[in-house]
Amino acid sequence: MKPVGVFDILKIGVGPSSSHTLGPWQICRAFAQGLEDKGLLDNVHSVRVFLYGSLALTGQGHCTDIAIMMGLSGADPVTVPLEDVDNIPRLITSTGRLLLSAKRDVHFPPASAIVYHMSERLPMHANGMTLIAYDEQEQEVTQKTAYSIGGGAILWEEGEDVINEPSLGFPETGKDLLALCDHDGASVSISQAMLKLEEQLRPKAETKEGLRAIWRVMESAVFRGCHTIGVLPGGLEVGRRAAQLATKLMPNSYELDEKAWFEAIGACHKDFSHTLKWVGCFALAVNEENAALGRIVTSPTNGSAGVIPAVMMYYLYFTDQKVTQDDLIHFLLVAGAIGSIFKSGATISAAMGGCQAEIGVSSAMAAAALTEGLGGSPAQALMAAEIAMEHHLGMTCDPVGGLVQIPCIERNSMGAIKAITAAHIALNTEAANAKVSLDDVVRTMWQTAQDMNSRYKETSQGGLAVNISVRLPEC
């Protein structure tokens, strides 16, 4: 499957995981809608969902059960009121009934309707699931198998891809991207080249408005995360830190509304230590929101959702650039291009490649985008992406308790700092002298992923996940 465009990489959704929450949510929503479209909804008396591989092993910690109930209920993760993400599953759990596609009342007690096959894996991907609808006589009405393949994208077993469209010339390698930027001797930036490609799918104004909406969600996640205190859900008792840090950096933080708060950040003292603290704070804020089932943007995944917003905040408030809204749109276009290359040549799924496929890719995306934003050439932007990924190679995914909290939240801060460092190295290096290309590092990342033991691929069977003793309630 080939990705298409920036909106294949950047998606608005609900936390805590793109592969284990957003993907299953979309699968279940499409399954319910399919029953309605085929006139089968009135025949359905009950539904069961069978989870396999990584989806089963970390499903409860990643709130896959909540995603299943929300998706079958027909809720849209982009627009659903966040209070419904708590209220609807609670009602279903207490009654054992679910309003399928928001229309058909069916039998669905989650404890028995969701089955976790932890020792089994379906053939196409580590994140597999099968959905079966039954009639009143317990006869099968329909059955579908699908895969959550990373970043909220899904794939049906029969090959029907409900998220992506056929390839329209989008670059699959760094070499392709550079050629696109230098077509027929007309040199253009990565963002300009990508915006022109996006016009094959929709008018330019629509692409820009969609990217403005993505930035608004990112910005709001930063603000909410920097103004919310308490303990994250799931049982690890991880305290939220971003708000405390923001208050130390800006003592009057809680006195300001969102607009005034961001304006005050722009007026902050900008020494290195202060900047470093703010970047870390921004990344923590977004991923604490993600862990609390807040609304964020997969970039390219939920678990790595804090890196790009943190680097964009750095670009906007802590550089000497006069950054416009168009500059922010260009930043997201470059980030999407790099994410698409990794998705084509390797993976953005931690269940397939470990955390190098999430934090590593997001850091590479942010590094390239920041490099262009600060005046770098396309070749320098690709160099920055390569540098950022090179220093994430081999990073394992070992979430404690199956929750997207330890070490996931802090890793976003580290990924953001690496992205900024990579951009500044690339900006001060002659790209023609690069010894390692982006395509070399994409290939290496995929080889590393294939060599990596499955215990370190979002299964919570290795690393920190087994060396920190916890006993968690169900999500």
N, C-alpha and C positions, 0 to 999 in steps of 0.2 A: 504494500500500500504506500502510495506516495502522498506526502502532505501537500496542501495547497494553501499558500498565503499566510498572512500574519494572524488571521483569526482562527487558523488551525492550531496555532501555538499559544496564543493569548486568549483565554476564555474567562468570562465572568462566571463564578460559581460559589458554592458553599463549602467550607472546610469540613473535615481536616485533610482529606487526601483526594487528589485528582483521580488516581487509579482505583482507590478503594471506596471512595464516596461518590465523586462526581460521575465517574464512568458507570458504575452499577446503577446510579440514579437514572442516568440517561437510557441505559439498557431497559430498565423496568418501565420507564415512562414510554419508551417506544413500543415495548411489548403490549402494554395496556392500550395504547393508541391503535396498535395493529389489530387487536381484538375488536375494538370499536369500528375501525375502518372496514373490517371484513364481515361485520354484522354478527359477530360471535359473542358479543358482550353479554347478551341476555341468556346465553347458554351456560355461562360460567357460575359455578357454585363455590369453588375454592381455588386457591393458587398455592403452589409450593415453589421455593427457590433453592437450588442446590449450588453451593459454593465449593470451589476447588483450589488447591495450591495456595498461593500467597493470599488470595481473597479469603480463604477459610482460616488460614493460620493467624492473620492479623485483622480479620474482619470486624470483630467486636471492638477492638482498640481503635480501629479506624472508622467506627460507626457505619459500617456497611449495612448493618441491620436497619438503621435509621434511613439510610439512602434508599434501600429497597422499598420501605414503606412509603416514603415520600414519592418515589418514582411511580410505583403502582397506583398511588392516589392521583397521579396526573399533575403534580406540582412542578412548576418551572423553576430550576435552581437560580436562574438569572433574576427573577422577579418575586419569588415567593417571600412573604413577610417572614423575617427570621424567627419570630415567635411561633410560627406554625411548625418550624423544624423541631420544636420541643413539644408543642401541643398535639399535633397529629399522631406521631408515634406513641405518645403516652395514651391517647384515646384508643388507638388500635390495640395496644398491649393490654389495656384494662378490659376491653370488650371482646377481643378475639375476632373483631369484624373490621373490614377495610372497604372503603368506597372506591372501587376499581375505576380508574380514569375519571374520578369524581362523579360517577354516575351509577355504578352497579355495586350493591352491598354484597360482599362475599365473605366466606369463612377464611380467616387468616390469623390464627394465634401464632405470634412470632416464634415462640419457643419450639414449636413443632413444624411450622411452615417454612422456616429457614434452616437448612441442613448444612452443616459444616463438614466437608470431606477433607480433613486436614492431611491425610496421607496420600491423597490422590491428586493428580494433575491432568488436566485436559491437554491434548496434543499441541495446540497452536500457540499457547501463551500461558505464563504462570498465573494470570488473573482470568480464570474461566468460570462461567456460571451457566446453569441450565434452568429455564423457567418452564413450568408445566401448569396449564389451566385444566381444571376438571369440571365435569358437569355434576348434577345432583346424584347420579349413580356411581360417582367416582370414576367415570370413564374419561379418558383424555380428550380434551377439546383441541388443544394444540400444544406443541412443545417447541422451544427455541433455545439454541445455545449461542452464547456471545462471549466476547472477550473485551476486557478493559485494558487497552494496550498502552496507556500512558498519556498524561496530560488531559484526561477527560475524553479522549478519543475512544471510539468503540468499533468493534468489527464483529459481524455476525458470522457464524460458522459456514453458512452457505456462500459467504463472500460478499454479501451486501453491506456496503459501508455507508452508514447513515449520517456520518459526520463530514467526510471529505468528498470532494468532487474530483473528476479526472484531472490529471496533470495538464497544465496549460503553459508549460515552459518555465516553471519556477525552478530555480537552481537547486540541484541535488548535491553539489560539491562546491568547495571554495573556488576551485578552478572555473566552474560554471559561473559563479557569482562575479568573479573578476572579469570574465569575458563579457558578461552582461553590462558591466560598468564601462567597458571600453569597446562597445559595439561600433563597427565601421569607423573607428578612430574618434568617435564622439565620447569623450570621457565624462561620466556623470558619477555622482555619489551613489552609495548603496541604497540610501533611502529614495533617491529619485528613480533609480532603476526598479526598485520594488513597488513604488507607488504606481508606476506605469504598468507593471504586471497586474497589480490589483484591479486596474481599470478594465481588465478582461472579465472580471467577475461582478463589478458594480461601479456606479459613477464615482469619480474621485471625491466628491463632496460626501458621499455616503461612507466611504472608507475613512475619511478624516473624522467624521462625526462618531463613527464606531470606535476609533482610537481615542478620541476625546472622552468617550464614555468609559473606556477602560482606564484611562488616567484618573478620571473622577473616582472610580471605585478604589484604585490604588491609594489615592490621596486620602479618601475617607477612611480607609483601613488604617493608614498611618495615624490619623487624628484620633480615631476611636481607640486604637491600641495604646496611644500615649495618654489617654484620659480614662482608662478603665483599670481599676484595681481589683484584687481578689485572687482566687485560686482557680486554676484551669480544671475543667471537668475530666473525669476518667479514672480518678482514684490514686494517681501518683502524688497528688497534693503539691503540684508545682505552682509556686506563686508567680503572679504576673509582675514583671520587672520594668517594662518599658515606661509605664506611667511614673514610677518612682524616679527613674533616671531622667525623664523629661522634666520633672519638677525640680530636680537638682540643677539641671542645666538652665531652666527657665522658672524661677520661683513663683512667678505670677501665672503659671500655665493654666490653672483652672479658672482664672478670672476672664479668660479670653474666649471669644467664639472662634469657630474654625477659621474664618477669613483673617481675623486679627492675629490668631496664633501663628499661622503660616507667615504673615507679614513680619511678625516678631522674630521668627527664625532667620529671616533674611537679614535682620539687623544684628544678629548675634556676633559676638567676637569670633574671629575665624582663625585662631591659632590651631596648630596641628592637633594637639590633644583634644581641644574642644570639638573640632570637626570629627575626629575619630569617634568620640563619644556619641555625637548626634547620629552618625551613620549607623553605628551599632544599635542605637535606640530605635531608629526607623525600621530596621530589619526585624528586631525583636517584636516591635509593635504589630507589624503585619502578621507575623507567624503566631503570635499569641492570639490574635483575632482568628486566624485559621484554626488553631487548636480548639478554640471555643465555638466552632461551627459558625463563624462569622462569614460575611461575604468578602471574597478576595478575587484576585485574578490568577489563574494558572499561568506561570511564567518561568519555565514551561509547565510546571506542576504546582499543586497546592503546597507540597512540602518545601518547595523552594520559592514560594511566592513573595518572600520578603527581599530577595536580592535586588531585583530590578527596581522596585519602588525606592529602596534605600539609595541606590546609585543615581536614580533620577533626581531624588531630593538633593543629593550632593551636587549634581550638575546644575540644578536650579538655584541653590542657595549658597553653595560653598566654593564656587569657581568664579573667575572674573568674567565669564561669559554673560551677555545679556540674553537670557534664554526666553524665547517666545513660545506660544502654544504650538506653532508649527514646528519648532525645534523639538518639542516633546513628542509630537507625532512622528517626526523623522527618527527619533531615538527608538520608538517602538517598532518602526518598520525595519530598522537594522537588526534589532533584537530578534524579531520574528524570522528574518532571513537566516540568521545563524542557528536559531533553534530548529528551523526546518532542515538545515543541512545535517545536524546531528540526528534528527529523527529519520532522515533518509538513509544515512550511512551507518548508524549505530542504533541507539534507543534513547528515549527520555523516560523510560520506565525503570524505577528502582527494583521492581520485581524481576526485571531482566538484566539489569546492569549495575545494581548497587547505587549508592548515593552519588557516585561520579556522574550518573545519568540525570540526576536532578540538580543538586547544588553545583556540580561541575559545569553542566550545560548552562544553567542560569547565570553563573559567573562569566562564562564565555560570551553569552548573549549581551550581558551588561557591559563587559569590557569593550566589545566591538562597537556598541552603540555610543558609549562615552567617547571613544577615540574619534569617531566621526564628528560627534558634537563639539569636540575641542579642536577640530580642524584637521584631523588626520585623514590620510588618503584611504581608499578602499583596501589597498594592500596592508597598510598599517592597522586598519580595523581588524582584518583577518589575523594579523600577527598577534594582536591583543587577545583575540578569542583563543588562539592556540596557546598563548602563554598561560591564560587563566585555566584552561582545561588541563594543560600539562601538569599543573600543580594540584590537581584534584584526582589524577589518575589512580585507580585502585581504591578509592574511598568506598567503604562498605555501607550498607543500609542495615542498621541494627537497632531499631526503635525499641526502647525499654517498654515492656508491657504492650507492645503493638500500638502504642500511642505516638502521634506525631508531635512529640514534645522533647524528650531526651534521646539523642543529642540534637534533634532536628532544628529546634528553634535557634540555638546558638550558632549552628552551622550557617544559617542565613547571614548572620553578621560577619562571619569569617569569609563567606563567599563574596559579600559585597566589598569588603576591604581588598580581597585578592583581585577583584575586577578593576577597582580603581588603580591599584598598583600596576596591574598588567597594562592598562590603558596608558599610564604615564611612561612605562618602559617602552611601549611600542611607539609612542609619540616622539621619543628621543632616540629612535633607532632607524637606520636606513633599511626599509623593508626588503630591498634587493639582497641584503646580506643575511637574511633569515636562513637558518640551517634546517628548520623544521616547519613544514607547512601545516595549515589547518587540516587539510585532508589527511596528512600523516597522523595527526593526533586523533582525528575521528576514527580512523582505521585502528589505531592502537587502543583507543577506548573500547571499541567493540570487541577486539581480541581479548582485552583484559576482562571484559564482562563475561565472555564465554568461558574463560579460565577460572573465574571466581566461583568459589564453593557456594552452593545454594543457600547455606546457612546465613550468608551475608547479603542476601538479596530480598530484603523486606519480608523475612519469615519470622523474625524475632527468635531465631534458633542459634544465634552466635553473637560474639562481641559483647557490647555493653548489655544487650538484652538478656544475656544469661549470667552476667557477672554482677548484676544489681538485682537483689531479691525483692520482688514485689508480688502482692496478691491483689488483683484488681476486681472490682465489681463489673458487671456488664455495662456497656456504654449506654 
